[in-house]
Amino acid sequence: MNTQTTTKKLMQYLPGIVLLLMICMAIAPSLSFGQDSAGGATGTINDVAAATPGKPTLEEIGATAGHNKISINMTWTLICGFLVMFMQAGFAMVETGFTQKKNVAHTMGMNFLVYALGMFGFWVCGFAIMFGGGLNVAALGGAAGVESHEYVISLFGHDFGIAGTVGFFLNSKVYDVTVFSLFLFQMVFMDTTATIPTGSMAERWSMKSFILFALFISMFVYPLYGNWVWGGGWLAMLGGNFGLGHGMVDFAGSSVVHLVGGVAALAGAIVIGPRIGKYNADGTVNTIPGHNIPMAIVGTFILAFGWFGFNAGSTLAGTDLHISVIAVNTMMAGTAGCLSALLYMMVRGEKPDPGMLANGLLAGLVAITAPCAFVNSISSVIIGGIAGLLVIVVYNFLDRKLKIDDPVGAFAVHGANGAWGCIALGLFADGTYGDGWNGVKGNVTGLFYGDASQLYAQLIGVAVCFIFVFIVMYTFFKISNKITPIRVPAADEIAGLDIPEMGVKGYLD
């Protein structure tokens, strides 16, 4: 065979040879074995394959999955926090719509400014007092290396947590993404509390006094009670210390947010007194109508929308699929509150007042906020339905019997139904959720499902909230009135507060 013929045959087989060499090179690493110090084979094909560049190990896969879960939870928590922040617009519209046109800029201004004032106060010390004793949130990945400390007093052989002591100004000890996510979410909750009294004291509250209030409640009052329930404080430990169910349980804030704000609103309304022209000398009541019902109704829809972030977001975990149950319970309770208010008015031969319909819906939402994760949908409808009736009864009692002027029904919506929501948890919790809550084994179970002790814990928590907040806030308003008058001059109140207090009119006719 001549050279030319040989060359042609080699050229024919060359692609196949090259392909075979490439295959051998590709599989060679997985067929080689490691060597121990004596030169012997120590590995296996699977061992080496697991360490092949570009192929993750089981440990790496697990770490990635864990990171993704925490990322989902953190994103969920932040987005829900953004929803709750938008509720501030809802509150502003509801309160402004239910008040008079001459006070539009003033009412809107208080609702706007409370966001900045409250956030600043909570950043300075409120967050530290509330959560300094329990900063590590498992659902958000914890906060490795972050010190947590609760100021504790010992009584009757038990420890009673009073306040957190780290995290002031979000300092370096708590400079962690977990803590920052928690701060944002809890800050907007606090802001809901702080804005509730702007409704009960609307149309006669001086701006200087309001500024003092916003700082005080965000720095001290809300954080202290919040610590006792959510920060590992003594009310949360009623279960571990005294066997009262799981201690005080409040999933998303019927007491911590709404009852605190509602009781502060009641104390403020009592101290500041009724609006000029509200009550006659013979005790009869004059209705002072709101200037813009459509604004109030749109604000109510905004609040109902934000409430999904309020309640479902309180899982602090988008990976907790119970969020669907929480969201539906929230929606159904609000619906039931609206419809029961409608039914009440129709049975009494009254027209379906849009303001009362809105407050009925909000009352249902307030009441379901504590038990939303622990009850079924039938119970949520019952809880919301009772709330819709309760808000009307309480509002009329305060307005007509006690002569306490609350322009938007702040206490009836948030105070009375915040208390009802916590009590309802102690009655309707069905034992399907909440294992390990407040360190107690087993799910949260109420009286109707076999655990009366949970109801006792709820009653204690509600009583403590009312007594503590009312005494502190009543005293605060009395003292602050000595510093700067809590009420505007009568001439300004009659003319309208927009120019005297804000310097601009809300509407230009």
C-alpha positions as CSV (number, residue, x, y, z in Angstrom):
1,M,0.0,0.0,0.0
2,N,1.5,3.3,-1.1
3,T,1.9,6.3,1.1
4,Q,-0.9,8.2,-0.6
5,T,-3.5,5.4,0.0
6,T,-2.5,5.2,3.7
7,T,-2.9,8.9,4.2
8,K,-6.4,8.8,2.7
9,K,-7.5,6.0,5.0
10,L,-6.1,7.8,8.1
11,M,-8.0,10.9,7.0
12,Q,-11.3,8.9,6.9
13,Y,-10.8,7.6,10.4
14,L,-9.5,10.8,11.9
15,P,-12.9,12.3,13.0
16,G,-13.8,9.1,14.8
17,I,-10.4,8.9,16.6
18,V,-10.7,12.6,17.7
19,L,-14.3,11.9,19.0
20,L,-13.1,8.8,20.9
21,L,-10.3,10.8,22.5
22,M,-12.7,13.6,23.6
23,I,-15.0,11.0,25.2
24,C,-12.1,9.5,27.1
25,M,-11.0,12.8,28.3
26,A,-14.5,13.7,29.5
27,I,-15.0,10.6,31.6
28,A,-11.4,10.2,32.8
29,P,-11.8,12.4,35.9
30,S,-14.8,10.3,37.2
31,L,-12.8,7.1,36.8
32,S,-9.7,8.2,38.6
33,F,-9.2,7.5,42.4
34,G,-7.6,9.7,45.0
35,Q,-4.5,8.6,46.8
36,D,-3.8,8.3,50.5
37,S,-0.4,9.2,52.0
38,A,0.8,5.7,51.3
39,G,-0.2,5.8,47.6
40,G,-3.3,3.6,48.0
41,A,-6.7,4.3,46.5
42,T,-9.0,6.0,48.9
43,G,-11.9,7.4,46.9
44,T,-14.8,6.1,44.9
45,I,-16.4,7.2,41.6
46,N,-19.3,8.8,43.5
47,D,-17.0,10.6,45.9
48,V,-15.1,12.2,43.1
49,A,-18.1,13.0,41.1
50,A,-19.6,14.9,44.1
51,A,-16.6,17.1,44.2
52,T,-16.4,17.7,40.4
53,P,-16.2,21.4,39.7
54,G,-19.6,22.7,38.5
55,K,-21.5,20.1,40.3
56,P,-22.9,21.2,43.8
57,T,-22.5,18.9,46.8
58,L,-25.5,17.9,48.9
59,E,-24.3,20.4,51.5
60,E,-24.2,23.2,48.9
61,I,-27.7,22.2,47.7
62,G,-29.0,22.3,51.2
63,A,-27.4,25.7,51.9
64,T,-28.9,27.1,48.7
65,A,-32.4,25.8,49.6
66,G,-32.1,27.3,53.1
67,H,-31.0,30.6,51.7
68,N,-33.8,30.7,49.2
69,K,-36.4,29.9,52.0
70,I,-35.1,32.7,54.1
71,S,-35.0,35.1,51.1
72,I,-38.7,34.2,50.3
73,N,-39.6,34.9,53.9
74,M,-37.7,38.2,54.0
75,T,-39.2,39.4,50.7
76,W,-42.7,38.4,51.9
77,T,-42.2,40.3,55.2
78,L,-40.9,43.4,53.5
79,I,-43.7,43.5,50.9
80,C,-46.3,43.0,53.6
81,G,-44.7,45.9,55.5
82,F,-45.0,48.1,52.4
83,L,-48.7,47.2,52.3
84,V,-49.2,48.1,55.9
85,M,-47.4,51.4,55.3
86,F,-49.9,52.2,52.6
87,M,-52.7,51.8,55.2
88,Q,-51.5,55.3,56.5
89,A,-53.2,56.7,53.4
90,G,-56.3,54.8,54.2
91,F,-56.5,56.2,57.7
92,A,-55.9,59.7,56.5
93,M,-58.7,59.4,54.0
94,V,-61.2,57.8,56.4
95,E,-60.6,60.4,59.2
96,T,-60.5,63.4,56.9
97,G,-63.7,62.2,55.1
98,F,-65.5,61.9,58.4
99,T,-64.6,65.4,59.6
100,Q,-65.5,68.9,58.4
101,K,-64.2,70.6,55.4
102,K,-62.7,73.5,57.4
103,N,-60.2,71.0,59.1
104,V,-59.0,69.0,56.0
105,A,-55.4,70.2,56.0
106,H,-55.1,69.7,59.8
107,T,-56.5,66.2,59.9
108,M,-54.5,65.1,56.8
109,G,-51.4,66.8,58.3
110,M,-51.6,64.9,61.6
111,N,-52.1,61.6,59.7
112,F,-49.1,62.4,57.5
113,L,-46.8,63.7,60.2
114,V,-47.4,60.8,62.6
115,Y,-45.6,58.6,60.1
116,A,-42.4,60.6,60.4
117,L,-42.6,61.3,64.1
118,G,-43.6,57.7,65.0
119,M,-40.8,56.2,62.9
120,F,-38.2,58.5,64.4
121,G,-39.3,57.6,68.0
122,F,-39.5,53.9,67.3
123,W,-36.0,54.1,65.8
124,V,-34.6,55.9,68.8
125,C,-35.7,53.5,71.5
126,G,-39.2,52.0,70.8
127,F,-37.9,49.1,68.8
128,A,-35.2,48.3,71.3
129,I,-37.7,48.4,74.2
130,M,-40.1,46.2,72.3
131,F,-37.8,43.6,70.7
132,G,-34.4,44.0,72.3
133,G,-35.2,40.9,74.3
134,G,-36.0,38.7,71.3
135,L,-34.2,39.9,68.2
136,N,-33.5,36.6,66.5
137,V,-36.4,35.6,64.2
138,A,-36.0,32.0,63.0
139,A,-38.2,32.5,59.9
140,L,-35.9,35.3,58.7
141,G,-32.8,33.3,59.4
142,G,-32.1,34.5,62.9
143,A,-29.4,37.1,63.5
144,A,-26.1,35.3,64.2
145,G,-24.0,37.1,66.7
146,V,-26.7,39.6,67.6
147,E,-27.1,40.0,71.3
148,S,-30.6,39.7,72.7
149,H,-31.4,40.8,76.2
150,E,-34.6,41.4,78.2
151,Y,-34.8,43.3,81.5
152,V,-36.3,40.8,83.9
153,I,-37.6,41.0,87.4
154,S,-38.2,37.9,89.6
155,L,-41.5,37.5,91.5
156,F,-43.1,34.4,93.0
157,G,-40.3,32.2,91.8
158,H,-40.8,33.3,88.1
159,D,-39.1,35.7,85.8
160,F,-41.2,38.6,84.3
161,G,-39.8,40.2,81.2
162,I,-40.4,44.0,81.2
163,A,-38.4,45.5,78.3
164,G,-35.7,44.9,75.8
165,T,-32.4,46.7,76.4
166,V,-30.5,46.4,73.1
167,G,-31.0,47.9,69.7
168,F,-31.3,51.6,70.4
169,F,-30.9,53.6,67.2
170,L,-30.5,50.3,65.4
171,N,-26.9,50.4,66.5
172,S,-24.0,48.1,65.4
173,K,-25.1,45.3,67.7
174,V,-28.2,44.8,65.7
175,Y,-26.8,45.7,62.3
176,D,-28.3,42.6,60.6
177,V,-30.6,42.2,57.6
178,T,-33.0,40.1,59.8
179,V,-33.3,42.8,62.4
180,F,-33.8,45.5,59.7
181,S,-36.6,43.6,58.1
182,L,-38.2,43.1,61.5
183,F,-37.8,46.9,62.2
184,L,-39.5,47.9,59.0
185,F,-42.4,45.5,59.5
186,Q,-43.0,46.4,63.2
187,M,-42.5,50.2,62.6
188,V,-45.6,50.4,60.3
189,F,-47.6,48.4,62.9
190,M,-46.6,51.0,65.5
191,D,-47.7,53.8,63.2
192,T,-51.2,52.3,63.0
193,T,-51.4,52.6,66.8
194,A,-50.1,56.1,66.8
195,T,-52.6,57.3,64.2
196,I,-55.8,56.0,65.9
197,P,-56.1,58.9,68.4
198,T,-55.9,61.5,65.6
199,G,-59.4,60.4,64.8
200,S,-60.9,60.6,68.3
201,M,-59.3,64.0,69.0
202,A,-59.8,65.5,65.5
203,E,-61.0,69.0,64.9
204,R,-59.7,70.5,68.2
205,W,-56.2,69.0,68.9
206,S,-53.3,71.5,68.8
207,M,-50.4,70.5,66.6
208,K,-47.8,71.1,69.2
209,S,-49.5,68.7,71.7
210,F,-49.9,66.2,68.9
211,I,-46.2,66.2,68.2
212,L,-45.4,65.4,71.8
213,F,-48.0,62.6,71.8
214,A,-46.6,61.0,68.6
215,L,-43.1,60.8,70.1
216,F,-44.3,59.5,73.5
217,I,-46.5,56.7,72.3
218,S,-44.0,55.4,69.7
219,M,-41.0,55.6,72.1
220,F,-42.6,54.2,75.3
221,V,-46.2,53.1,75.5
222,Y,-46.7,51.0,72.4
223,P,-43.2,49.3,72.8
224,L,-43.7,48.4,76.4
225,Y,-47.0,46.6,76.0
226,G,-45.7,45.2,72.7
227,N,-42.7,43.7,74.5
228,W,-45.0,42.0,77.0
229,V,-46.9,40.2,74.3
230,W,-44.5,40.0,71.2
231,G,-41.1,40.6,72.7
232,G,-40.9,37.7,75.1
233,G,-42.3,39.7,78.0
234,W,-44.3,38.6,81.0
235,L,-47.8,38.3,79.3
236,A,-46.3,36.0,76.7
237,M,-44.9,33.8,79.5
238,L,-48.2,33.3,81.3
239,G,-48.3,29.9,79.7
240,G,-44.8,28.8,80.7
241,N,-45.0,30.3,84.1
242,F,-48.5,29.6,85.2
243,G,-49.9,27.1,82.7
244,L,-52.4,29.5,81.2
245,G,-52.6,28.1,77.6
246,H,-49.8,29.6,75.5
247,G,-49.8,32.8,77.4
248,M,-51.3,36.0,75.9
249,V,-51.6,35.3,72.2
250,D,-52.2,38.0,69.6
251,F,-51.3,36.9,66.1
252,A,-51.3,40.3,64.4
253,G,-52.2,43.0,66.9
254,S,-55.8,43.2,68.1
255,S,-54.4,44.2,71.4
256,V,-50.8,45.3,70.7
257,V,-51.9,47.6,67.9
258,H,-55.6,48.3,68.0
259,L,-56.5,48.1,71.7
260,V,-53.4,50.2,72.6
261,G,-54.4,52.8,70.0
262,G,-58.1,52.7,70.9
263,V,-57.6,53.1,74.7
264,A,-55.2,56.0,74.0
265,A,-57.8,57.5,71.8
266,L,-60.4,57.2,74.5
267,A,-58.2,58.8,77.1
268,G,-57.4,61.6,74.8
269,A,-61.0,62.2,73.9
270,I,-62.0,62.4,77.6
271,V,-59.2,64.9,78.4
272,I,-59.7,67.1,75.4
273,G,-63.5,67.3,75.7
274,P,-66.2,67.4,73.0
275,R,-66.2,69.7,70.0
276,I,-68.0,72.9,70.3
277,G,-71.6,72.4,69.3
278,K,-71.6,68.6,69.7
279,Y,-73.8,68.6,72.8
280,N,-76.6,70.9,73.9
281,A,-77.2,72.1,77.4
282,D,-80.1,69.8,77.8
283,G,-77.9,66.8,77.0
284,T,-79.2,66.2,73.4
285,V,-76.7,65.3,70.8
286,N,-76.0,67.1,67.5
287,T,-74.7,65.2,64.6
288,I,-71.6,66.9,63.0
289,P,-71.5,65.3,59.5
290,G,-68.3,64.5,57.7
291,H,-67.7,66.5,54.6
292,N,-66.7,63.7,52.1
293,I,-68.2,60.2,52.4
294,P,-66.6,59.0,49.1
295,M,-63.2,59.8,50.5
296,A,-63.9,57.9,53.7
297,I,-65.2,54.8,51.7
298,V,-62.1,54.8,49.4
299,G,-60.0,55.0,52.5
300,T,-61.8,52.0,54.0
301,F,-61.0,50.0,50.9
302,I,-57.4,50.9,51.2
303,L,-57.3,49.8,54.8
304,A,-59.0,46.5,53.9
305,F,-56.4,45.9,51.2
306,G,-53.5,46.7,53.5
307,W,-55.0,44.4,56.1
308,F,-53.9,41.4,54.1
309,G,-50.3,42.5,54.8
310,F,-51.2,43.2,58.4
311,N,-52.5,39.8,59.1
312,A,-51.0,37.3,56.6
313,G,-47.7,39.2,56.8
314,S,-47.5,38.5,60.6
315,T,-46.3,34.9,59.8
316,L,-43.0,36.6,58.9
317,A,-42.8,33.7,56.4
318,G,-44.0,33.4,52.8
319,T,-43.2,29.7,53.1
320,D,-45.8,29.3,55.7
321,L,-48.7,28.2,53.5
322,H,-51.2,28.9,56.3
323,I,-51.2,32.5,54.9
324,S,-54.1,31.5,52.7
325,V,-56.2,30.6,55.7
326,I,-55.2,33.8,57.4
327,A,-56.1,35.9,54.3
328,V,-59.5,34.3,53.8
329,N,-60.4,34.6,57.5
330,T,-59.4,38.3,57.4
331,M,-61.6,38.9,54.3
332,M,-64.6,37.0,55.7
333,A,-64.5,38.7,59.1
334,G,-64.5,42.2,57.5
335,T,-67.4,41.2,55.2
336,A,-69.4,39.8,58.2
337,G,-68.8,43.0,60.1
338,C,-70.1,45.2,57.3
339,L,-73.2,43.0,56.8
340,S,-74.1,42.7,60.4
341,A,-73.9,46.5,60.7
342,L,-76.2,46.7,57.7
343,L,-78.6,44.2,59.3
344,Y,-78.7,46.1,62.6
345,M,-79.6,49.3,60.9
346,M,-82.3,47.7,58.7
347,V,-83.9,45.9,61.7
348,R,-84.1,49.2,63.5
349,G,-85.8,50.8,60.5
350,E,-82.7,53.0,59.8
351,K,-81.1,53.9,56.5
352,P,-77.8,52.0,55.7
353,D,-75.4,54.8,56.7
354,P,-72.2,54.4,54.7
355,G,-70.1,55.6,57.7
356,M,-71.5,52.8,59.9
357,L,-71.1,50.3,57.1
358,A,-67.4,51.3,56.8
359,N,-66.9,51.1,60.5
360,G,-68.6,47.7,60.6
361,L,-66.1,46.4,58.1
362,L,-63.2,47.9,59.9
363,A,-64.5,46.5,63.2
364,G,-64.6,43.0,61.8
365,L,-61.0,43.4,60.5
366,V,-59.8,44.6,63.9
367,A,-61.5,41.7,65.7
368,I,-60.0,39.0,63.5
369,T,-56.5,40.4,63.7
370,A,-55.6,38.4,66.9
371,P,-57.3,35.1,66.1
372,C,-56.9,35.0,62.3
373,A,-54.4,32.2,62.2
374,F,-56.1,30.1,64.9
375,V,-59.7,29.9,63.8
376,N,-61.7,28.4,60.9
377,S,-63.7,30.4,58.4
378,I,-67.1,29.9,60.2
379,S,-65.6,31.2,63.4
380,S,-64.2,34.2,61.5
381,V,-67.6,35.1,60.2
382,I,-69.1,34.8,63.7
383,I,-66.3,37.0,65.2
384,G,-66.7,39.6,62.4
385,G,-70.4,39.6,62.7
386,I,-70.4,40.3,66.4
387,A,-67.8,43.1,65.8
388,G,-70.1,44.8,63.4
389,L,-72.8,45.0,66.0
390,L,-70.4,45.9,68.8
391,V,-69.0,48.9,67.0
392,I,-72.5,50.5,66.7
393,V,-73.5,49.7,70.3
394,V,-70.3,51.0,71.8
395,Y,-70.2,54.2,69.6
396,N,-73.8,55.1,70.5
397,F,-73.1,54.4,74.2
398,L,-70.1,56.7,74.3
399,D,-71.7,59.4,72.1
400,R,-75.2,59.5,73.7
401,K,-74.8,58.2,77.2
402,L,-71.3,59.2,78.3
403,K,-71.1,62.3,76.0
404,I,-67.6,61.4,74.8
405,D,-67.1,62.9,71.4
406,D,-65.2,60.6,69.1
407,P,-65.6,62.0,65.5
408,V,-64.6,58.8,63.7
409,G,-65.6,56.1,66.3
410,A,-61.9,55.3,67.0
411,F,-62.5,53.6,70.3
412,A,-65.6,51.7,69.1
413,V,-63.7,50.3,66.1
414,H,-60.2,49.7,67.5
415,G,-60.6,49.7,71.3
416,A,-63.8,47.7,71.8
417,N,-63.1,45.3,69.0
418,G,-59.4,44.9,69.7
419,A,-60.5,43.6,73.1
420,W,-63.2,41.4,71.5
421,G,-60.7,39.9,69.0
422,C,-58.4,38.8,71.8
423,I,-61.2,37.3,73.8
424,A,-62.5,35.6,70.7
425,L,-59.2,33.9,70.3
426,G,-59.6,32.4,73.7
427,L,-63.0,31.1,72.7
428,F,-62.7,30.0,69.0
429,A,-59.0,28.8,68.6
430,D,-59.5,25.3,67.1
431,G,-56.1,23.7,68.0
432,T,-54.9,23.4,64.4
433,Y,-52.1,26.0,64.4
434,G,-49.5,27.5,66.7
435,D,-47.4,24.6,68.0
436,G,-44.7,26.0,70.2
437,W,-46.2,29.4,70.4
438,N,-44.5,31.3,73.3
439,G,-42.5,28.2,74.0
440,V,-45.5,26.0,74.9
441,K,-45.9,22.7,73.1
442,G,-49.1,21.9,71.2
443,N,-51.4,24.1,69.1
444,V,-53.3,27.1,70.4
445,T,-56.7,25.9,71.6
446,G,-59.6,28.0,73.0
447,L,-62.5,27.3,75.4
448,F,-64.9,25.9,72.8
449,Y,-62.3,23.4,71.8
450,G,-61.3,22.3,75.2
451,D,-58.8,24.7,76.8
452,A,-60.3,27.3,79.2
453,S,-56.9,28.4,80.4
454,Q,-56.2,30.1,77.1
455,L,-59.3,32.3,77.6
456,Y,-57.9,33.3,81.1
457,A,-54.6,34.4,79.5
458,Q,-56.5,36.5,77.0
459,L,-58.6,38.2,79.6
460,I,-55.6,39.0,81.6
461,G,-53.8,40.5,78.6
462,V,-56.8,42.6,77.6
463,A,-57.3,43.9,81.2
464,V,-53.6,44.8,81.6
465,C,-53.6,46.6,78.3
466,F,-56.7,48.7,79.1
467,I,-55.5,49.6,82.6
468,F,-51.9,50.3,81.7
469,V,-52.5,52.3,78.6
470,F,-55.5,54.3,80.0
471,I,-53.6,55.3,83.1
472,V,-50.4,56.2,81.3
473,M,-52.1,58.1,78.4
474,Y,-54.6,59.9,80.6
475,T,-51.7,61.1,82.8
476,F,-49.7,62.0,79.8
477,F,-52.4,64.2,78.3
478,K,-53.0,65.9,81.6
479,I,-49.3,66.7,82.0
480,S,-48.6,67.6,78.4
481,N,-51.5,70.1,78.7
482,K,-49.4,72.0,81.2
483,I,-46.5,72.1,78.8
484,T,-48.5,73.2,75.7
485,P,-52.3,73.4,75.5
486,I,-53.8,70.2,74.2
487,R,-56.8,72.1,72.7
488,V,-56.8,74.9,70.2
489,P,-58.5,78.2,71.1
490,A,-62.3,78.2,70.7
491,A,-62.2,80.9,68.0
492,D,-59.8,78.8,65.9
493,E,-62.0,75.7,66.4
494,I,-65.0,77.5,65.2
495,A,-63.3,79.1,62.2
496,G,-61.4,75.9,61.2
497,L,-57.9,74.7,62.0
498,D,-56.3,74.7,58.6
499,I,-55.0,78.3,58.7
500,P,-54.4,78.7,62.5
501,E,-52.6,75.4,62.9
502,M,-51.3,74.5,59.4
503,G,-51.0,77.8,57.6
504,V,-52.8,76.6,54.5
505,K,-56.3,75.6,53.5
506,G,-57.1,72.0,52.5
507,Y,-59.6,73.2,49.9
508,L,-59.7,76.5,48.0
509,D,-63.3,77.4,47.3
